[in-house]
Amino acid sequence: MPFVVYIGDKLKAIRTKRLLTQVELAEKAGVNHSTIVNIERNHQEPHFRTIRKVAKALDVDPTELLGE
């Protein structure tokens, strides 16, 4: 059985805590707005490089997005 990590809820919680919109986070992370939307809706499983970019933009360790 494959292991799938859904980080959408965690990402949204951290983003809203930082008072960022999806567009602002996408710009800070250097990714498309649709990427943030799809991750938050758990419609897309991001590459680890995308997780690193988003984590850096949020000033968190990438493992914070992957943890429970």
PDB file of N, CA, C and O in Angstrom:
ATOM      1  N   MET A   1       0.843  -1.179   0.000  1.00  0.00           N
ATOM      2  CA  MET A   1       0.000   0.000   0.000  1.00  0.00           C
ATOM      3  C   MET A   1       0.889   1.244   0.000  1.00  0.00           C
ATOM      4  O   MET A   1       1.746   1.384   0.873  1.00  0.00           O
ATOM      5  N   PRO A   2       0.699   2.158  -0.972  1.00  0.00           N
ATOM      6  CA  PRO A   2       1.546   3.344  -1.037  1.00  0.00           C
ATOM      7  C   PRO A   2       1.278   4.306   0.109  1.00  0.00           C
ATOM      8  O   PRO A   2       0.161   4.401   0.618  1.00  0.00           O
ATOM      9  N   PHE A   3       2.310   5.003   0.494  1.00  0.00           N
ATOM     10  CA  PHE A   3       2.220   5.991   1.568  1.00  0.00           C
ATOM     11  C   PHE A   3       1.983   7.361   0.944  1.00  0.00           C
ATOM     12  O   PHE A   3       2.807   7.828   0.156  1.00  0.00           O
ATOM     13  N   VAL A   4       0.882   8.005   1.278  1.00  0.00           N
ATOM     14  CA  VAL A   4       0.545   9.315   0.740  1.00  0.00           C
ATOM     15  C   VAL A   4       0.414  10.289   1.907  1.00  0.00           C
ATOM     16  O   VAL A   4      -0.254  10.003   2.901  1.00  0.00           O
ATOM     17  N   VAL A   5       1.058  11.433   1.768  1.00  0.00           N
ATOM     18  CA  VAL A   5       0.988  12.457   2.793  1.00  0.00           C
ATOM     19  C   VAL A   5       0.124  13.597   2.280  1.00  0.00           C
ATOM     20  O   VAL A   5       0.396  14.157   1.218  1.00  0.00           O
ATOM     21  N   TYR A   6      -0.912  13.941   3.026  1.00  0.00           N
ATOM     22  CA  TYR A   6      -1.761  15.072   2.685  1.00  0.00           C
ATOM     23  C   TYR A   6      -1.379  16.247   3.574  1.00  0.00           C
ATOM     24  O   TYR A   6      -1.621  16.238   4.781  1.00  0.00           O
ATOM     25  N   ILE A   7      -0.785  17.246   2.963  1.00  0.00           N
ATOM     26  CA  ILE A   7      -0.308  18.376   3.759  1.00  0.00           C
ATOM     27  C   ILE A   7      -1.217  19.593   3.658  1.00  0.00           C
ATOM     28  O   ILE A   7      -0.937  20.624   4.268  1.00  0.00           O
ATOM     29  N   GLY A   8      -2.287  19.489   2.907  1.00  0.00           N
ATOM     30  CA  GLY A   8      -3.152  20.636   2.642  1.00  0.00           C
ATOM     31  C   GLY A   8      -3.668  21.340   3.880  1.00  0.00           C
ATOM     32  O   GLY A   8      -3.582  22.564   3.975  1.00  0.00           O
ATOM     33  N   ASP A   9      -4.203  20.589   4.831  1.00  0.00           N
ATOM     34  CA  ASP A   9      -4.753  21.198   6.044  1.00  0.00           C
ATOM     35  C   ASP A   9      -3.668  21.884   6.854  1.00  0.00           C
ATOM     36  O   ASP A   9      -3.866  22.984   7.369  1.00  0.00           O
ATOM     37  N   LYS A  10      -2.527  21.233   6.962  1.00  0.00           N
ATOM     38  CA  LYS A  10      -1.408  21.791   7.719  1.00  0.00           C
ATOM     39  C   LYS A  10      -0.897  23.065   7.046  1.00  0.00           C
ATOM     40  O   LYS A  10      -0.621  24.062   7.712  1.00  0.00           O
ATOM     41  N   LEU A  11      -0.776  23.019   5.720  1.00  0.00           N
ATOM     42  CA  LEU A  11      -0.317  24.183   4.972  1.00  0.00           C
ATOM     43  C   LEU A  11      -1.268  25.359   5.158  1.00  0.00           C
ATOM     44  O   LEU A  11      -0.831  26.481   5.417  1.00  0.00           O
ATOM     45  N   LYS A  12      -2.549  25.105   5.029  1.00  0.00           N
ATOM     46  CA  LYS A  12      -3.544  26.179   5.175  1.00  0.00           C
ATOM     47  C   LYS A  12      -3.510  26.777   6.575  1.00  0.00           C
ATOM     48  O   LYS A  12      -3.599  27.994   6.732  1.00  0.00           O
ATOM     49  N   ALA A  13      -3.382  25.929   7.591  1.00  0.00           N
ATOM     50  CA  ALA A  13      -3.346  26.412   8.970  1.00  0.00           C
ATOM     51  C   ALA A  13      -2.145  27.325   9.205  1.00  0.00           C
ATOM     52  O   ALA A  13      -2.276  28.380   9.826  1.00  0.00           O
ATOM     53  N   ILE A  14      -0.996  26.926   8.719  1.00  0.00           N
ATOM     54  CA  ILE A  14       0.207  27.741   8.908  1.00  0.00           C
ATOM     55  C   ILE A  14       0.101  29.030   8.093  1.00  0.00           C
ATOM     56  O   ILE A  14       0.461  30.103   8.577  1.00  0.00           O
ATOM     57  N   ARG A  15      -0.390  28.925   6.859  1.00  0.00           N
ATOM     58  CA  ARG A  15      -0.521  30.105   5.998  1.00  0.00           C
ATOM     59  C   ARG A  15      -1.463  31.137   6.614  1.00  0.00           C
ATOM     60  O   ARG A  15      -1.147  32.327   6.646  1.00  0.00           O
ATOM     61  N   THR A  16      -2.605  30.691   7.096  1.00  0.00           N
ATOM     62  CA  THR A  16      -3.556  31.642   7.679  1.00  0.00           C
ATOM     63  C   THR A  16      -3.036  32.212   8.999  1.00  0.00           C
ATOM     64  O   THR A  16      -3.316  33.364   9.331  1.00  0.00           O
ATOM     65  N   LYS A  17      -2.288  31.417   9.743  1.00  0.00           N
ATOM     66  CA  LYS A  17      -1.683  31.915  10.980  1.00  0.00           C
ATOM     67  C   LYS A  17      -0.680  33.030  10.676  1.00  0.00           C
ATOM     68  O   LYS A  17      -0.507  33.956  11.468  1.00  0.00           O
ATOM     69  N   ARG A  18      -0.029  32.927   9.526  1.00  0.00           N
ATOM     70  CA  ARG A  18       0.943  33.944   9.097  1.00  0.00           C
ATOM     71  C   ARG A  18       0.252  35.112   8.371  1.00  0.00           C
ATOM     72  O   ARG A  18       0.914  36.039   7.903  1.00  0.00           O
ATOM     73  N   LEU A  19      -1.080  35.052   8.286  1.00  0.00           N
ATOM     74  CA  LEU A  19      -1.888  36.101   7.650  1.00  0.00           C
ATOM     75  C   LEU A  19      -1.523  36.319   6.183  1.00  0.00           C
ATOM     76  O   LEU A  19      -1.483  37.451   5.702  1.00  0.00           O
ATOM     77  N   LEU A  20      -1.258  35.223   5.486  1.00  0.00           N
ATOM     78  CA  LEU A  20      -0.937  35.284   4.065  1.00  0.00           C
ATOM     79  C   LEU A  20      -2.099  34.747   3.242  1.00  0.00           C
ATOM     80  O   LEU A  20      -2.770  33.797   3.643  1.00  0.00           O
ATOM     81  N   THR A  21      -2.329  35.359   2.093  1.00  0.00           N
ATOM     82  CA  THR A  21      -3.290  34.796   1.151  1.00  0.00           C
ATOM     83  C   THR A  21      -2.576  33.713   0.344  1.00  0.00           C
ATOM     84  O   THR A  21      -1.351  33.597   0.391  1.00  0.00           O
ATOM     85  N   GLN A  22      -3.340  32.936  -0.385  1.00  0.00           N
ATOM     86  CA  GLN A  22      -2.739  31.916  -1.247  1.00  0.00           C
ATOM     87  C   GLN A  22      -1.850  32.567  -2.303  1.00  0.00           C
ATOM     88  O   GLN A  22      -0.778  32.053  -2.625  1.00  0.00           O
ATOM     89  N   VAL A  23      -2.297  33.688  -2.833  1.00  0.00           N
ATOM     90  CA  VAL A  23      -1.518  34.398  -3.858  1.00  0.00           C
ATOM     91  C   VAL A  23      -0.194  34.900  -3.274  1.00  0.00           C
ATOM     92  O   VAL A  23       0.858  34.757  -3.897  1.00  0.00           O
ATOM     93  N   GLU A  24      -0.251  35.481  -2.090  1.00  0.00           N
ATOM     94  CA  GLU A  24       0.970  35.988  -1.449  1.00  0.00           C
ATOM     95  C   GLU A  24       1.958  34.859  -1.173  1.00  0.00           C
ATOM     96  O   GLU A  24       3.158  35.006  -1.405  1.00  0.00           O
ATOM     97  N   LEU A  25       1.453  33.740  -0.679  1.00  0.00           N
ATOM     98  CA  LEU A  25       2.332  32.606  -0.413  1.00  0.00           C
ATOM     99  C   LEU A  25       2.945  32.084  -1.706  1.00  0.00           C
ATOM    100  O   LEU A  25       4.137  31.779  -1.750  1.00  0.00           O
ATOM    101  N   ALA A  26       2.148  31.980  -2.744  1.00  0.00           N
ATOM    102  CA  ALA A  26       2.663  31.503  -4.031  1.00  0.00           C
ATOM    103  C   ALA A  26       3.781  32.411  -4.531  1.00  0.00           C
ATOM    104  O   ALA A  26       4.806  31.926  -5.011  1.00  0.00           O
ATOM    105  N   GLU A  27       3.592  33.717  -4.423  1.00  0.00           N
ATOM    106  CA  GLU A  27       4.617  34.665  -4.860  1.00  0.00           C
ATOM    107  C   GLU A  27       5.885  34.530  -4.033  1.00  0.00           C
ATOM    108  O   GLU A  27       6.988  34.513  -4.581  1.00  0.00           O
ATOM    109  N   LYS A  28       5.733  34.432  -2.710  1.00  0.00           N
ATOM    110  CA  LYS A  28       6.900  34.285  -1.827  1.00  0.00           C
ATOM    111  C   LYS A  28       7.655  32.988  -2.099  1.00  0.00           C
ATOM    112  O   LYS A  28       8.883  32.946  -2.020  1.00  0.00           O
ATOM    113  N   ALA A  29       6.911  31.931  -2.418  1.00  0.00           N
ATOM    114  CA  ALA A  29       7.526  30.622  -2.631  1.00  0.00           C
ATOM    115  C   ALA A  29       8.021  30.434  -4.064  1.00  0.00           C
ATOM    116  O   ALA A  29       8.793  29.516  -4.338  1.00  0.00           O
ATOM    117  N   GLY A  30       7.583  31.295  -4.974  1.00  0.00           N
ATOM    118  CA  GLY A  30       7.989  31.159  -6.363  1.00  0.00           C
ATOM    119  C   GLY A  30       7.295  30.007  -7.074  1.00  0.00           C
ATOM    120  O   GLY A  30       7.881  29.348  -7.933  1.00  0.00           O
ATOM    121  N   VAL A  31       6.031  29.771  -6.705  1.00  0.00           N
ATOM    122  CA  VAL A  31       5.238  28.721  -7.351  1.00  0.00           C
ATOM    123  C   VAL A  31       3.938  29.344  -7.863  1.00  0.00           C
ATOM    124  O   VAL A  31       3.593  30.467  -7.494  1.00  0.00           O
ATOM    125  N   ASN A  32       3.230  28.617  -8.702  1.00  0.00           N
ATOM    126  CA  ASN A  32       1.953  29.101  -9.220  1.00  0.00           C
ATOM    127  C   ASN A  32       0.894  29.109  -8.121  1.00  0.00           C
ATOM    128  O   ASN A  32       0.896  28.266  -7.225  1.00  0.00           O
ATOM    129  N   HIS A  33      -0.005  30.077  -8.214  1.00  0.00           N
ATOM    130  CA  HIS A  33      -1.125  30.151  -7.272  1.00  0.00           C
ATOM    131  C   HIS A  33      -1.909  28.851  -7.284  1.00  0.00           C
ATOM    132  O   HIS A  33      -2.329  28.371  -6.231  1.00  0.00           O
ATOM    133  N   SER A  34      -2.111  28.275  -8.464  1.00  0.00           N
ATOM    134  CA  SER A  34      -2.879  27.030  -8.572  1.00  0.00           C
ATOM    135  C   SER A  34      -2.203  25.884  -7.824  1.00  0.00           C
ATOM    136  O   SER A  34      -2.877  24.968  -7.355  1.00  0.00           O
ATOM    137  N   THR A  35      -0.894  25.928  -7.712  1.00  0.00           N
ATOM    138  CA  THR A  35      -0.179  24.898  -6.951  1.00  0.00           C
ATOM    139  C   THR A  35      -0.587  24.946  -5.481  1.00  0.00           C
ATOM    140  O   THR A  35      -0.865  23.911  -4.877  1.00  0.00           O
ATOM    141  N   ILE A  36      -0.623  26.146  -4.910  1.00  0.00           N
ATOM    142  CA  ILE A  36      -1.024  26.306  -3.504  1.00  0.00           C
ATOM    143  C   ILE A  36      -2.464  25.852  -3.321  1.00  0.00           C
ATOM    144  O   ILE A  36      -2.776  25.132  -2.373  1.00  0.00           O
ATOM    145  N   VAL A  37      -3.336  26.268  -4.221  1.00  0.00           N
ATOM    146  CA  VAL A  37      -4.748  25.888  -4.140  1.00  0.00           C
ATOM    147  C   VAL A  37      -4.886  24.368  -4.168  1.00  0.00           C
ATOM    148  O   VAL A  37      -5.584  23.791  -3.334  1.00  0.00           O
ATOM    149  N   ASN A  38      -4.227  23.725  -5.118  1.00  0.00           N
ATOM    150  CA  ASN A  38      -4.342  22.275  -5.256  1.00  0.00           C
ATOM    151  C   ASN A  38      -3.745  21.515  -4.073  1.00  0.00           C
ATOM    152  O   ASN A  38      -4.271  20.477  -3.674  1.00  0.00           O
ATOM    153  N   ILE A  39      -2.665  22.021  -3.519  1.00  0.00           N
ATOM    154  CA  ILE A  39      -2.080  21.369  -2.341  1.00  0.00           C
ATOM    155  C   ILE A  39      -3.035  21.498  -1.159  1.00  0.00           C
ATOM    156  O   ILE A  39      -3.291  20.519  -0.458  1.00  0.00           O
ATOM    157  N   GLU A  40      -3.560  22.697  -0.934  1.00  0.00           N
ATOM    158  CA  GLU A  40      -4.461  22.907   0.207  1.00  0.00           C
ATOM    159  C   GLU A  40      -5.736  22.081   0.090  1.00  0.00           C
ATOM    160  O   GLU A  40      -6.314  21.694   1.105  1.00  0.00           O
ATOM    161  N   ARG A  41      -6.174  21.811  -1.109  1.00  0.00           N
ATOM    162  CA  ARG A  41      -7.365  20.987  -1.315  1.00  0.00           C
ATOM    163  C   ARG A  41      -7.036  19.496  -1.375  1.00  0.00           C
ATOM    164  O   ARG A  41      -7.918  18.662  -1.581  1.00  0.00           O
ATOM    165  N   ASN A  42      -5.767  19.176  -1.193  1.00  0.00           N
ATOM    166  CA  ASN A  42      -5.268  17.797  -1.277  1.00  0.00           C
ATOM    167  C   ASN A  42      -5.578  17.172  -2.639  1.00  0.00           C
ATOM    168  O   ASN A  42      -5.834  15.972  -2.740  1.00  0.00           O
ATOM    169  N   HIS A  43      -5.550  18.004  -3.686  1.00  0.00           N
ATOM    170  CA  HIS A  43      -5.747  17.524  -5.049  1.00  0.00           C
ATOM    171  C   HIS A  43      -4.424  17.228  -5.722  1.00  0.00           C
ATOM    172  O   HIS A  43      -4.389  16.632  -6.799  1.00  0.00           O
ATOM    173  N   GLN A  44      -3.341  17.642  -5.096  1.00  0.00           N
ATOM    174  CA  GLN A  44      -2.013  17.487  -5.678  1.00  0.00           C
ATOM    175  C   GLN A  44      -1.040  17.092  -4.590  1.00  0.00           C
ATOM    176  O   GLN A  44      -1.014  17.695  -3.518  1.00  0.00           O
ATOM    177  N   GLU A  45      -0.250  16.089  -4.867  1.00  0.00           N
ATOM    178  CA  GLU A  45       0.825  15.713  -3.954  1.00  0.00           C
ATOM    179  C   GLU A  45       2.090  16.416  -4.440  1.00  0.00           C
ATOM    180  O   GLU A  45       2.613  16.077  -5.501  1.00  0.00           O
ATOM    181  N   PRO A  46       2.584  17.386  -3.682  1.00  0.00           N
ATOM    182  CA  PRO A  46       3.708  18.192  -4.163  1.00  0.00           C
ATOM    183  C   PRO A  46       5.039  17.444  -4.148  1.00  0.00           C
ATOM    184  O   PRO A  46       5.260  16.538  -3.345  1.00  0.00           O
ATOM    185  N   HIS A  47       5.914  17.853  -5.060  1.00  0.00           N
ATOM    186  CA  HIS A  47       7.288  17.364  -5.044  1.00  0.00           C
ATOM    187  C   HIS A  47       7.965  17.920  -3.798  1.00  0.00           C
ATOM    188  O   HIS A  47       7.548  18.945  -3.259  1.00  0.00           O
ATOM    189  N   PHE A  48       9.004  17.239  -3.349  1.00  0.00           N
ATOM    190  CA  PHE A  48       9.676  17.715  -2.142  1.00  0.00           C
ATOM    191  C   PHE A  48      10.298  19.087  -2.364  1.00  0.00           C
ATOM    192  O   PHE A  48      10.370  19.881  -1.426  1.00  0.00           O
ATOM    193  N   ARG A  49      10.749  19.389  -3.577  1.00  0.00           N
ATOM    194  CA  ARG A  49      11.325  20.722  -3.826  1.00  0.00           C
ATOM    195  C   ARG A  49      10.262  21.820  -3.645  1.00  0.00           C
ATOM    196  O   ARG A  49      10.575  22.924  -3.200  1.00  0.00           O
ATOM    197  N   THR A  50       9.015  21.511  -3.990  1.00  0.00           N
ATOM    198  CA  THR A  50       7.927  22.467  -3.783  1.00  0.00           C
ATOM    199  C   THR A  50       7.657  22.630  -2.292  1.00  0.00           C
ATOM    200  O   THR A  50       7.432  23.742  -1.814  1.00  0.00           O
ATOM    201  N   ILE A  51       7.679  21.529  -1.568  1.00  0.00           N
ATOM    202  CA  ILE A  51       7.495  21.588  -0.113  1.00  0.00           C
ATOM    203  C   ILE A  51       8.577  22.465   0.512  1.00  0.00           C
ATOM    204  O   ILE A  51       8.291  23.280   1.389  1.00  0.00           O
ATOM    205  N   ARG A  52       9.819  22.298   0.062  1.00  0.00           N
ATOM    206  CA  ARG A  52      10.926  23.115   0.590  1.00  0.00           C
ATOM    207  C   ARG A  52      10.706  24.594   0.304  1.00  0.00           C
ATOM    208  O   ARG A  52      10.924  25.430   1.181  1.00  0.00           O
ATOM    209  N   LYS A  53      10.276  24.928  -0.916  1.00  0.00           N
ATOM    210  CA  LYS A  53      10.037  26.330  -1.274  1.00  0.00           C
ATOM    211  C   LYS A  53       8.930  26.940  -0.414  1.00  0.00           C
ATOM    212  O   LYS A  53       9.063  28.057   0.088  1.00  0.00           O
ATOM    213  N   VAL A  54       7.847  26.200  -0.252  1.00  0.00           N
ATOM    214  CA  VAL A  54       6.714  26.695   0.536  1.00  0.00           C
ATOM    215  C   VAL A  54       7.117  26.824   2.002  1.00  0.00           C
ATOM    216  O   VAL A  54       6.780  27.813   2.653  1.00  0.00           O
ATOM    217  N   ALA A  55       7.824  25.846   2.517  1.00  0.00           N
ATOM    218  CA  ALA A  55       8.273  25.895   3.909  1.00  0.00           C
ATOM    219  C   ALA A  55       9.187  27.099   4.147  1.00  0.00           C
ATOM    220  O   ALA A  55       9.073  27.783   5.164  1.00  0.00           O
ATOM    221  N   LYS A  56      10.085  27.347   3.211  1.00  0.00           N
ATOM    222  CA  LYS A  56      10.980  28.493   3.345  1.00  0.00           C
ATOM    223  C   LYS A  56      10.186  29.796   3.334  1.00  0.00           C
ATOM    224  O   LYS A  56      10.469  30.703   4.117  1.00  0.00           O
ATOM    225  N   ALA A  57       9.194  29.889   2.449  1.00  0.00           N
ATOM    226  CA  ALA A  57       8.360  31.089   2.381  1.00  0.00           C
ATOM    227  C   ALA A  57       7.569  31.297   3.670  1.00  0.00           C
ATOM    228  O   ALA A  57       7.289  32.434   4.050  1.00  0.00           O
ATOM    229  N   LEU A  58       7.208  30.202   4.343  1.00  0.00           N
ATOM    230  CA  LEU A  58       6.462  30.276   5.602  1.00  0.00           C
ATOM    231  C   LEU A  58       7.381  30.349   6.820  1.00  0.00           C
ATOM    232  O   LEU A  58       6.916  30.509   7.949  1.00  0.00           O
ATOM    233  N   ASP A  59       8.688  30.231   6.583  1.00  0.00           N
ATOM    234  CA  ASP A  59       9.690  30.248   7.649  1.00  0.00           C
ATOM    235  C   ASP A  59       9.463  29.108   8.644  1.00  0.00           C
ATOM    236  O   ASP A  59       9.488  29.306   9.858  1.00  0.00           O
ATOM    237  N   VAL A  60       9.241  27.902   8.094  1.00  0.00           N
ATOM    238  CA  VAL A  60       9.105  26.697   8.910  1.00  0.00           C
ATOM    239  C   VAL A  60       9.989  25.612   8.314  1.00  0.00           C
ATOM    240  O   VAL A  60      10.396  25.697   7.155  1.00  0.00           O
ATOM    241  N   ASP A  61      10.282  24.605   9.105  1.00  0.00           N
ATOM    242  CA  ASP A  61      11.012  23.451   8.618  1.00  0.00           C
ATOM    243  C   ASP A  61      10.062  22.615   7.747  1.00  0.00           C
ATOM    244  O   ASP A  61       8.888  22.480   8.093  1.00  0.00           O
ATOM    245  N   PRO A  62      10.529  22.060   6.644  1.00  0.00           N
ATOM    246  CA  PRO A  62       9.654  21.255   5.793  1.00  0.00           C
ATOM    247  C   PRO A  62       8.936  20.124   6.538  1.00  0.00           C
ATOM    248  O   PRO A  62       7.824  19.745   6.171  1.00  0.00           O
ATOM    249  N   THR A  63       9.566  19.596   7.569  1.00  0.00           N
ATOM    250  CA  THR A  63       8.925  18.501   8.324  1.00  0.00           C
ATOM    251  C   THR A  63       7.680  18.967   9.060  1.00  0.00           C
ATOM    252  O   THR A  63       6.812  18.160   9.395  1.00  0.00           O
ATOM    253  N   GLU A  64       7.589  20.290   9.317  1.00  0.00           N
ATOM    254  CA  GLU A  64       6.375  20.819   9.960  1.00  0.00           C
ATOM    255  C   GLU A  64       5.153  20.670   9.068  1.00  0.00           C
ATOM    256  O   GLU A  64       4.038  20.491   9.558  1.00  0.00           O
ATOM    257  N   LEU A  65       5.362  20.746   7.763  1.00  0.00           N
ATOM    258  CA  LEU A  65       4.260  20.565   6.826  1.00  0.00           C
ATOM    259  C   LEU A  65       3.871  19.095   6.684  1.00  0.00           C
ATOM    260  O   LEU A  65       2.725  18.770   6.370  1.00  0.00           O
ATOM    261  N   LEU A  66       4.836  18.219   6.918  1.00  0.00           N
ATOM    262  CA  LEU A  66       4.588  16.796   6.751  1.00  0.00           C
ATOM    263  C   LEU A  66       4.089  16.102   8.010  1.00  0.00           C
ATOM    264  O   LEU A  66       3.515  15.015   7.939  1.00  0.00           O
ATOM    265  N   GLY A  67       4.308  16.730   9.163  1.00  0.00           N
ATOM    266  CA  GLY A  67       3.911  16.108  10.435  1.00  0.00           C
ATOM    267  C   GLY A  67       2.436  16.234  10.690  1.00  0.00           C
ATOM    268  O   GLY A  67       1.714  16.934   9.980  1.00  0.00           O
ATOM    269  N   GLU A  68       2.002  15.539  11.722  1.00  0.00           N
ATOM    270  CA  GLU A  68       0.571  15.547  12.079  1.00  0.00           C
ATOM    271  C   GLU A  68       0.269  16.693  12.935  1.00  0.00           C
ATOM    272  O   GLU A  68      -0.879  16.875  13.341  1.00  0.00           O
TER     273      GLU A  68
END
